[in-house]
Amino acid sequence: MENLISKINKITDEIREKIKSASSDEKSKFNYCDGVRDGLKLARLYILEEKREFIKKRNLKKEIERQKNSDDF
């Protein structure tokens, strides 16, 4: 998951640099990049949310196991 996030960040940075270095005529061609960049941001947020949910579930499972083990006394 971390690798995927770093790839998305890299692509987003590349788009940002291309837009910054473009002339005013070229910038009009890059208008679609705003949509691409927004899409990449949404993908990154989705991945982070999935990671949070995964960690929550994993922590919940660990807590359940701890409680089961403590109830055995």
Buried (B, 14 or more C-beta within 10 A) or exposed (E): EEEEBEEBEEBBEEBEEBBEEBEEEEBEEBEEBEEEBEEBEEBBEEBEEEEEEEEEEEEEEEEEEEEEEEEEE
